[in-house]
Amino acid sequence: MGSYSIGEAINLLIERSHWKPKMLALRMSQEWEAITGKAIAKYTRSVKLEGKTLHIYTDVAALKQELQYGKEQLIVRINEYFNERVVDSIVVR
């Protein structure tokens, strides 16, 4: 049995227990403003991460259109924020 740091042990536990997707989804909703900025976060009703698909809900037509056009840049920003491939696609509703 190898020795691990506390951080490594926690990461290993998260990976093996399948908690990681739920933790990423929770972080995504809690840190949405830090990821996108105040303007987008203010008019976003909710975000849900299902697998590697991010569902963004907003009632503002102009924001829906902006998010549709900027999907690729937002995917890159999110993945850079988390330092891993968290999102592959975005659905705006």
Secondary structure, 3 states (H helix, E strand, C coil): CCCCCHHHHHHHHHHHHCCHHHHHHHHHHHCHHHHHCHHHHHCEEEEEEECCEEEEEECCHHHHHHHHHCHHHHHHHHHHHHCCCCCCEEEEC
